[in-house]
Amino acid sequence: MNTMNTLETRIDIIPTVFPQYNLKNHLSPDHQTTSLALTRLKHGHLRVMQKLEAIDQMQFLMSQLTGLDQADLDELDMVDSAKITEIIYGYMKRFSQIAKEMERQES
């Protein structure tokens, strides 16, 4: 995983055809993407996620993080999906740790 700047991370993935991504980015229909830019999540993403059904929450965050729509997310290899999920859980864990620390300081 390479950090491009403080707001974006790029991860390598198994070569994958993302039909909607290719169309949106004017790439050939059979273009195989080998890395994804992941944008950092914002607090607003978590607020929106909390209003969704549990089954849709991770998909929403993955879409926000990658810019891929539902159809393209379904094309991800399981290993690549796990990489993205791990990053999301890392953000959420850090958020939770900070909230707990703030509660302790208020006590």
N, CA, C and O atoms as a GROMACS GRO file, in nm:
protein
  428
    1MET      N    1   0.084  -0.116   0.000
    1MET     CA    2   0.000   0.000   0.000
    1MET      C    3   0.089   0.124   0.000
    1MET      O    4   0.178   0.135   0.084
    2ASN      N    5   0.067   0.215  -0.092
    2ASN     CA    6   0.146   0.336  -0.102
    2ASN      C    7   0.061   0.456  -0.061
    2ASN      O    8  -0.054   0.467  -0.104
    3THR      N    9   0.114   0.544   0.020
    3THR     CA   10   0.043   0.666   0.053
    3THR      C   11   0.081   0.771  -0.049
    3THR      O   12   0.198   0.807  -0.063
    4MET      N   13  -0.020   0.821  -0.122
    4MET     CA   14   0.006   0.923  -0.224
    4MET      C   15   0.009   1.062  -0.161
    4MET      O   16   0.094   1.144  -0.194
    5ASN      N   17  -0.083   1.088  -0.071
    5ASN     CA   18  -0.084   1.210   0.008
    5ASN      C   19  -0.167   1.181   0.132
    5ASN      O   20  -0.207   1.067   0.153
    6THR      N   21  -0.194   1.280   0.212
    6THR     CA   22  -0.264   1.254   0.336
    6THR      C   23  -0.410   1.220   0.316
    6THR      O   24  -0.474   1.171   0.408
    7LEU      N   25  -0.466   1.245   0.198
    7LEU     CA   26  -0.607   1.220   0.175
    7LEU      C   27  -0.635   1.097   0.090
    7LEU      O   28  -0.750   1.056   0.077
    8GLU      N   29  -0.533   1.039   0.032
    8GLU     CA   30  -0.555   0.928  -0.059
    8GLU      C   31  -0.448   0.820  -0.040
    8GLU      O   32  -0.331   0.849  -0.019
    9THR      N   33  -0.493   0.696  -0.048
    9THR     CA   34  -0.404   0.581  -0.042
    9THR      C   35  -0.431   0.497  -0.166
    9THR      O   36  -0.545   0.490  -0.211
   10ARG      N   37  -0.331   0.435  -0.219
   10ARG     CA   38  -0.349   0.349  -0.335
   10ARG      C   39  -0.315   0.207  -0.293
   10ARG      O   40  -0.211   0.183  -0.231
   11ILE      N   41  -0.404   0.112  -0.327
   11ILE     CA   42  -0.376  -0.029  -0.300
   11ILE      C   43  -0.370  -0.105  -0.431
   11ILE      O   44  -0.442  -0.075  -0.526
   12ASP      N   45  -0.283  -0.204  -0.435
   12ASP     CA   46  -0.275  -0.293  -0.550
   12ASP      C   47  -0.386  -0.397  -0.538
   12ASP      O   48  -0.414  -0.446  -0.429
   13ILE      N   49  -0.447  -0.429  -0.651
   13ILE     CA   50  -0.551  -0.531  -0.654
   13ILE      C   51  -0.522  -0.629  -0.768
   13ILE      O   52  -0.443  -0.600  -0.858
   14ILE      N   53  -0.588  -0.743  -0.764
   14ILE     CA   54  -0.579  -0.839  -0.873
   14ILE      C   55  -0.640  -0.773  -0.996
   14ILE      O   56  -0.745  -0.710  -0.984
   15PRO      N   57  -0.580  -0.784  -1.115
   15PRO     CA   58  -0.638  -0.720  -1.233
   15PRO      C   59  -0.787  -0.752  -1.246
   15PRO      O   60  -0.827  -0.868  -1.254
   16THR      N   61  -0.867  -0.646  -1.249
   16THR     CA   62  -1.012  -0.661  -1.247
   16THR      C   63  -1.076  -0.566  -1.347
   16THR      O   64  -1.035  -0.450  -1.359
   17VAL      N   65  -1.176  -0.615  -1.419
   17VAL     CA   66  -1.255  -0.531  -1.509
   17VAL      C   67  -1.372  -0.475  -1.430
   17VAL      O   68  -1.453  -0.550  -1.375
   18PHE      N   69  -1.380  -0.342  -1.423
   18PHE     CA   70  -1.491  -0.273  -1.358
   18PHE      C   71  -1.571  -0.200  -1.466
   18PHE      O   72  -1.534  -0.090  -1.506
   19PRO      N   73  -1.679  -0.260  -1.515
   19PRO     CA   74  -1.752  -0.202  -1.629
   19PRO      C   75  -1.796  -0.057  -1.610
   19PRO      O   76  -1.773   0.025  -1.700
   20GLN      N   77  -1.857  -0.024  -1.498
   20GLN     CA   78  -1.904   0.114  -1.476
   20GLN      C   79  -1.788   0.211  -1.458
   20GLN      O   80  -1.792   0.323  -1.508
   21TYR      N   81  -1.687   0.169  -1.386
   21TYR     CA   82  -1.567   0.250  -1.366
   21TYR      C   83  -1.502   0.280  -1.501
   21TYR      O   84  -1.463   0.394  -1.529
   22ASN      N   85  -1.489   0.178  -1.584
   22ASN     CA   86  -1.428   0.196  -1.716
   22ASN      C   87  -1.509   0.294  -1.801
   22ASN      O   88  -1.451   0.380  -1.867
   23LEU      N   89  -1.639   0.282  -1.799
   23LEU     CA   90  -1.726   0.371  -1.874
   23LEU      C   91  -1.712   0.515  -1.824
   23LEU      O   92  -1.695   0.608  -1.902
   24LYS      N   93  -1.720   0.532  -1.693
   24LYS     CA   94  -1.713   0.664  -1.631
   24LYS      C   95  -1.579   0.732  -1.659
   24LYS      O   96  -1.572   0.855  -1.670
   25ASN      N   97  -1.473   0.653  -1.669
   25ASN     CA   98  -1.338   0.708  -1.689
   25ASN      C   99  -1.289   0.698  -1.833
   25ASN      O  100  -1.170   0.715  -1.860
   26HIS      N  101  -1.381   0.669  -1.925
   26HIS     CA  102  -1.351   0.663  -2.068
   26HIS      C  103  -1.239   0.565  -2.100
   26HIS      O  104  -1.152   0.592  -2.184
   27LEU      N  105  -1.242   0.450  -2.032
   27LEU     CA  106  -1.146   0.343  -2.058
   27LEU      C  107  -1.213   0.238  -2.145
   27LEU      O  108  -1.336   0.233  -2.156
   28SER      N  109  -1.133   0.154  -2.208
   28SER     CA  110  -1.190   0.047  -2.290
   28SER      C  111  -1.273  -0.046  -2.200
   28SER      O  112  -1.238  -0.065  -2.084
   29PRO      N  113  -1.379  -0.105  -2.253
   29PRO     CA  114  -1.465  -0.191  -2.172
   29PRO      C  115  -1.392  -0.308  -2.106
   29PRO      O  116  -1.434  -0.356  -2.001
   30ASP      N  117  -1.281  -0.354  -2.168
   30ASP     CA  118  -1.208  -0.467  -2.113
   30ASP      C  119  -1.083  -0.425  -2.033
   30ASP      O  120  -0.999  -0.508  -2.000
   31HIS      N  121  -1.073  -0.295  -2.004
   31HIS     CA  122  -0.958  -0.246  -1.926
   31HIS      C  123  -0.956  -0.313  -1.789
   31HIS      O  124  -1.058  -0.320  -1.720
   32GLN      N  125  -0.839  -0.362  -1.750
   32GLN     CA  126  -0.821  -0.426  -1.620
   32GLN      C  127  -0.750  -0.329  -1.525
   32GLN      O  128  -0.637  -0.287  -1.550
   33THR      N  129  -0.816  -0.295  -1.418
   33THR     CA  130  -0.759  -0.207  -1.317
   33THR      C  131  -0.672  -0.290  -1.224
   33THR      O  132  -0.711  -0.398  -1.181
   34THR      N  133  -0.553  -0.239  -1.194
   34THR     CA  134  -0.459  -0.312  -1.109
   34THR      C  135  -0.432  -0.242  -0.976
   34THR      O  136  -0.361  -0.296  -0.890
   35SER      N  137  -0.488  -0.124  -0.958
   35SER     CA  138  -0.477  -0.055  -0.829
   35SER      C  139  -0.596   0.038  -0.814
   35SER      O  140  -0.654   0.084  -0.912
   36LEU      N  141  -0.632   0.066  -0.690
   36LEU     CA  142  -0.742   0.156  -0.661
   36LEU      C  143  -0.694   0.267  -0.569
   36LEU      O  144  -0.619   0.243  -0.474
   37ALA      N  145  -0.738   0.389  -0.598
   37ALA     CA  146  -0.715   0.501  -0.508
   37ALA      C  147  -0.826   0.500  -0.404
   37ALA      O  148  -0.944   0.497  -0.438
   38LEU      N  149  -0.788   0.503  -0.279
   38LEU     CA  150  -0.885   0.504  -0.170
   38LEU      C  151  -0.880   0.642  -0.104
   38LEU      O  152  -0.776   0.686  -0.056
   39THR      N  153  -0.995   0.708  -0.103
   39THR     CA  154  -1.007   0.839  -0.040
   39THR      C  155  -1.045   0.819   0.105
   39THR      O  156  -1.123   0.730   0.137
   40ARG      N  157  -0.992   0.900   0.192
   40ARG     CA  158  -1.025   0.887   0.334
   40ARG      C  159  -1.171   0.915   0.358
   40ARG      O  160  -1.232   1.001   0.294
   41LEU      N  161  -1.228   0.840   0.452
   41LEU     CA  162  -1.367   0.860   0.489
   41LEU      C  163  -1.380   0.986   0.573
   41LEU      O  164  -1.287   1.029   0.640
   42LYS      N  165  -1.499   1.044   0.566
   42LYS     CA  166  -1.530   1.164   0.644
   42LYS      C  167  -1.634   1.129   0.749
   42LYS      O  168  -1.703   1.027   0.739
   43HIS      N  169  -1.644   1.213   0.849
   43HIS     CA  170  -1.741   1.191   0.956
   43HIS      C  171  -1.882   1.178   0.900
   43HIS      O  172  -1.961   1.097   0.947
   44GLY      N  173  -1.914   1.257   0.800
   44GLY     CA  174  -2.046   1.252   0.738
   44GLY      C  175  -2.078   1.116   0.679
   44GLY      O  176  -2.193   1.074   0.677
   45HIS      N  177  -1.976   1.047   0.629
   45HIS     CA  178  -1.999   0.912   0.576
   45HIS      C  179  -2.049   0.819   0.685
   45HIS      O  180  -2.138   0.737   0.662
   46LEU      N  181  -1.991   0.831   0.804
   46LEU     CA  182  -2.035   0.746   0.915
   46LEU      C  183  -2.177   0.779   0.958
   46LEU      O  184  -2.254   0.690   0.992
   47ARG      N  185  -2.212   0.908   0.956
   47ARG     CA  186  -2.349   0.946   0.993
   47ARG      C  187  -2.450   0.889   0.893
   47ARG      O  188  -2.555   0.838   0.933
   48VAL      N  189  -2.420   0.898   0.765
   48VAL     CA  190  -2.509   0.841   0.663
   48VAL      C  191  -2.516   0.689   0.678
   48VAL      O  192  -2.624   0.631   0.671
   49MET      N  193  -2.401   0.625   0.699
   49MET     CA  194  -2.395   0.480   0.713
   49MET      C  195  -2.484   0.431   0.826
   49MET      O  196  -2.551   0.329   0.813
   50GLN      N  197  -2.486   0.504   0.938
   50GLN     CA  198  -2.564   0.462   1.054
   50GLN      C  199  -2.714   0.460   1.026
   50GLN      O  200  -2.788   0.392   1.098
   51LYS      N  201  -2.759   0.532   0.926
   51LYS     CA  202  -2.901   0.535   0.891
   51LYS      C  203  -2.941   0.421   0.798
   51LYS      O  204  -3.060   0.399   0.774
   52LEU      N  205  -2.843   0.349   0.746
   52LEU     CA  206  -2.869   0.239   0.651
   52LEU      C  207  -2.893   0.109   0.725
   52LEU      O  208  -2.856   0.093   0.842
   53GLU      N  209  -2.956   0.016   0.655
   53GLU     CA  210  -2.972  -0.119   0.708
   53GLU      C  211  -2.832  -0.179   0.726
   53GLU      O  212  -2.741  -0.149   0.649
   54ALA      N  213  -2.815  -0.262   0.826
   54ALA     CA  214  -2.684  -0.320   0.857
   54ALA      C  215  -2.620  -0.386   0.736
   54ALA      O  216  -2.499  -0.376   0.716
   55ILE      N  217  -2.700  -0.454   0.656
   55ILE     CA  218  -2.646  -0.526   0.540
   55ILE      C  219  -2.586  -0.432   0.435
   55ILE      O  220  -2.501  -0.473   0.356
   56ASP      N  221  -2.631  -0.306   0.433
   56ASP     CA  222  -2.586  -0.210   0.332
   56ASP      C  223  -2.473  -0.120   0.380
   56ASP      O  224  -2.413  -0.047   0.301
   57GLN      N  225  -2.443  -0.123   0.509
   57GLN     CA  226  -2.346  -0.029   0.565
   57GLN      C  227  -2.205  -0.044   0.508
   57GLN      O  228  -2.143   0.055   0.469
   58MET      N  229  -2.153  -0.166   0.504
   58MET     CA  230  -2.018  -0.186   0.454
   58MET      C  231  -2.010  -0.152   0.304
   58MET      O  232  -1.911  -0.093   0.259
   59GLN      N  233  -2.112  -0.189   0.228
   59GLN     CA  234  -2.113  -0.157   0.085
   59GLN      C  235  -2.106  -0.007   0.064
   59GLN      O  236  -2.033   0.042  -0.023
   60PHE      N  237  -2.183   0.067   0.144
   60PHE     CA  238  -2.183   0.213   0.134
   60PHE      C  239  -2.042   0.268   0.159
   60PHE      O  240  -1.992   0.348   0.081
   61LEU      N  241  -1.980   0.225   0.269
   61LEU     CA  242  -1.847   0.275   0.301
   61LEU      C  243  -1.743   0.234   0.197
   61LEU      O  244  -1.655   0.314   0.163
   62MET      N  245  -1.754   0.113   0.146
   62MET     CA  246  -1.660   0.069   0.041
   62MET      C  247  -1.677   0.154  -0.083
   62MET      O  248  -1.578   0.190  -0.147
   63SER      N  249  -1.799   0.186  -0.118
   63SER     CA  250  -1.825   0.271  -0.235
   63SER      C  251  -1.768   0.411  -0.214
   63SER      O  252  -1.707   0.467  -0.304
   64GLN      N  253  -1.789   0.467  -0.095
   64GLN     CA  254  -1.735   0.600  -0.066
   64GLN      C  255  -1.584   0.600  -0.068
   64GLN      O  256  -1.522   0.696  -0.117
   65LEU      N  257  -1.523   0.497  -0.018
   65LEU     CA  258  -1.378   0.487  -0.010
   65LEU      C  259  -1.314   0.469  -0.148
   65LEU      O  260  -1.209   0.527  -0.176
   66THR      N  261  -1.377   0.387  -0.233
   66THR     CA  262  -1.318   0.352  -0.362
   66THR      C  263  -1.370   0.431  -0.480
   66THR      O  264  -1.302   0.443  -0.582
   67GLY      N  265  -1.492   0.484  -0.467
   67GLY     CA  266  -1.556   0.550  -0.581
   67GLY      C  267  -1.623   0.452  -0.675
   67GLY      O  268  -1.677   0.492  -0.778
   68LEU      N  269  -1.621   0.323  -0.640
   68LEU     CA  270  -1.685   0.221  -0.723
   68LEU      C  271  -1.832   0.211  -0.686
   68LEU      O  272  -1.869   0.225  -0.570
   69ASP      N  273  -1.917   0.185  -0.787
   69ASP     CA  274  -2.058   0.165  -0.756
   69ASP      C  275  -2.081   0.018  -0.719
   69ASP      O  276  -1.990  -0.064  -0.724
   70GLN      N  277  -2.204  -0.012  -0.681
   70GLN     CA  278  -2.238  -0.146  -0.633
   70GLN      C  279  -2.200  -0.255  -0.733
   70GLN      O  280  -2.141  -0.356  -0.695
   71ALA      N  281  -2.231  -0.234  -0.859
   71ALA     CA  282  -2.201  -0.336  -0.961
   71ALA      C  283  -2.050  -0.361  -0.970
   71ALA      O  284  -2.007  -0.476  -0.983
   72ASP      N  285  -1.972  -0.255  -0.964
   72ASP     CA  286  -1.827  -0.272  -0.972
   72ASP      C  287  -1.770  -0.332  -0.843
   72ASP      O  288  -1.676  -0.412  -0.849
   73LEU      N  289  -1.825  -0.294  -0.729
   73LEU     CA  290  -1.780  -0.356  -0.604
   73LEU      C  291  -1.800  -0.507  -0.609
   73LEU      O  292  -1.719  -0.582  -0.555
   74ASP      N  293  -1.907  -0.551  -0.673
   74ASP     CA  294  -1.934  -0.694  -0.685
   74ASP      C  295  -1.828  -0.767  -0.767
   74ASP      O  296  -1.818  -0.890  -0.759
   75GLU      N  297  -1.750  -0.695  -0.845
   75GLU     CA  298  -1.643  -0.755  -0.926
   75GLU      C  299  -1.513  -0.774  -0.848
   75GLU      O  300  -1.422  -0.843  -0.894
   76LEU      N  301  -1.503  -0.713  -0.730
   76LEU     CA  302  -1.379  -0.725  -0.652
   76LEU      C  303  -1.352  -0.869  -0.611
   76LEU      O  304  -1.443  -0.943  -0.573
   77ASP      N  305  -1.227  -0.907  -0.620
   77ASP     CA  306  -1.181  -1.035  -0.568
   77ASP      C  307  -1.196  -1.030  -0.416
   77ASP      O  308  -1.184  -0.924  -0.356
   78MET      N  309  -1.222  -1.144  -0.354
   78MET     CA  310  -1.242  -1.149  -0.210
   78MET      C  311  -1.121  -1.098  -0.131
   78MET      O  312  -1.137  -1.034  -0.027
   79VAL      N  313  -1.002  -1.127  -0.179
   79VAL     CA  314  -0.883  -1.079  -0.109
   79VAL      C  315  -0.876  -0.926  -0.114
   79VAL      O  316  -0.843  -0.862  -0.015
   80ASP      N  317  -0.909  -0.869  -0.230
   80ASP     CA  318  -0.908  -0.724  -0.243
   80ASP      C  319  -1.019  -0.661  -0.161
   80ASP      O  320  -1.001  -0.556  -0.100
   81SER      N  321  -1.134  -0.725  -0.159
   81SER     CA  322  -1.245  -0.678  -0.076
   81SER      C  323  -1.204  -0.678   0.071
   81SER      O  324  -1.237  -0.585   0.145
   82ALA      N  325  -1.134  -0.781   0.112
   82ALA     CA  326  -1.088  -0.790   0.251
   82ALA      C  327  -0.989  -0.678   0.283
   82ALA      O  328  -0.992  -0.624   0.393
   83LYS      N  329  -0.902  -0.642   0.189
   83LYS     CA  330  -0.807  -0.532   0.211
   83LYS      C  331  -0.882  -0.403   0.240
   83LYS      O  332  -0.848  -0.329   0.332
   84ILE      N  333  -0.984  -0.376   0.159
   84ILE     CA  334  -1.061  -0.252   0.175
   84ILE      C  335  -1.138  -0.254   0.306
   84ILE      O  336  -1.144  -0.154   0.377
   85THR      N  337  -1.197  -0.369   0.339
   85THR     CA  338  -1.271  -0.383   0.464
   85THR      C  339  -1.179  -0.360   0.584
   85THR      O  340  -1.218  -0.296   0.681
   86GLU      N  341  -1.058  -0.412   0.576
   86GLU     CA  342  -0.961  -0.394   0.684
   86GLU      C  343  -0.928  -0.246   0.704
   86GLU      O  344  -0.915  -0.200   0.818
   87ILE      N  345  -0.915  -0.172   0.597
   87ILE     CA  346  -0.888  -0.029   0.606
   87ILE      C  347  -1.006   0.043   0.672
   87ILE      O  348  -0.986   0.129   0.758
   88ILE      N  349  -1.127   0.008   0.632
   88ILE     CA  350  -1.246   0.069   0.691
   88ILE      C  351  -1.252   0.040   0.840
   88ILE      O  352  -1.276   0.131   0.920
   89TYR      N  353  -1.231  -0.084   0.879
   89TYR     CA  354  -1.233  -0.119   1.021
   89TYR      C  355  -1.123  -0.046   1.097
   89TYR      O  356  -1.141  -0.011   1.214
   90GLY      N  357  -1.009  -0.023   1.033
   90GLY     CA  358  -0.902   0.053   1.097
   90GLY      C  359  -0.947   0.196   1.127
   90GLY      O  360  -0.921   0.248   1.236
   91TYR      N  361  -1.013   0.260   1.031
   91TYR     CA  362  -1.066   0.395   1.053
   91TYR      C  363  -1.166   0.394   1.168
   91TYR      O  364  -1.160   0.479   1.258
   92MET      N  365  -1.259   0.297   1.165
   92MET     CA  366  -1.364   0.292   1.266
   92MET      C  367  -1.305   0.263   1.405
   92MET      O  368  -1.351   0.319   1.505
   93LYS      N  369  -1.206   0.177   1.411
   93LYS     CA  370  -1.142   0.145   1.538
   93LYS      C  371  -1.075   0.268   1.596
   93LYS      O  372  -1.087   0.297   1.715
   94ARG      N  373  -1.004   0.340   1.512
   94ARG     CA  374  -0.936   0.463   1.557
   94ARG      C  375  -1.038   0.566   1.605
   94ARG      O  376  -1.017   0.630   1.707
   95PHE      N  377  -1.148   0.581   1.532
   95PHE     CA  378  -1.255   0.673   1.571
   95PHE      C  379  -1.309   0.635   1.709
   95PHE      O  380  -1.329   0.721   1.794
   96SER      N  381  -1.333   0.507   1.728
   96SER     CA  382  -1.386   0.457   1.856
   96SER      C  383  -1.286   0.480   1.969
   96SER      O  384  -1.326   0.520   2.079
   97GLN      N  385  -1.158   0.457   1.944
   97GLN     CA  386  -1.056   0.479   2.046
   97GLN      C  387  -1.050   0.625   2.089
   97GLN      O  388  -1.038   0.655   2.208
   98ILE      N  389  -1.060   0.713   1.993
   98ILE     CA  390  -1.056   0.856   2.024
   98ILE      C  391  -1.179   0.895   2.106
   98ILE      O  392  -1.168   0.970   2.203
   99ALA      N  393  -1.297   0.844   2.068
   99ALA     CA  394  -1.420   0.874   2.142
   99ALA      C  395  -1.410   0.824   2.287
   99ALA      O  396  -1.450   0.894   2.380
  100LYS      N  397  -1.356   0.704   2.305
  100LYS     CA  398  -1.340   0.651   2.441
  100LYS      C  399  -1.244   0.735   2.523
  100LYS      O  400  -1.267   0.761   2.641
  101GLU      N  401  -1.136   0.778   2.460
  101GLU     CA  402  -1.038   0.862   2.529
  101GLU      C  403  -1.102   0.995   2.569
  101GLU      O  404  -1.076   1.046   2.678
  102MET      N  405  -1.183   1.051   2.484
  102MET     CA  406  -1.252   1.176   2.515
  102MET      C  407  -1.347   1.157   2.633
  102MET      O  408  -1.358   1.243   2.720
  103GLU      N  409  -1.417   1.043   2.636
  103GLU     CA  410  -1.507   1.015   2.749
  103GLU      C  411  -1.430   1.006   2.880
  103GLU      O  412  -1.474   1.057   2.982
  104ARG      N  413  -1.314   0.940   2.877
  104ARG     CA  414  -1.231   0.927   2.997
  104ARG      C  415  -1.183   1.063   3.047
  104ARG      O  416  -1.179   1.089   3.167
  105GLN      N  417  -1.148   1.149   2.953
  105GLN     CA  418  -1.098   1.281   2.991
  105GLN      C  419  -1.210   1.367   3.051
  105GLN      O  420  -1.183   1.453   3.135
  106GLU      N  421  -1.334   1.343   3.008
  106GLU     CA  422  -1.447   1.418   3.062
  106GLU      C  423  -1.487   1.370   3.200
  106GLU      O  424  -1.552   1.442   3.275
  107SER      N  425  -1.449   1.247   3.235
  107SER     CA  426  -1.488   1.190   3.366
  107SER      C  427  -1.403   1.243   3.478
  107SER      O  428  -1.423   1.204   3.594
   0.00000   0.00000   0.00000
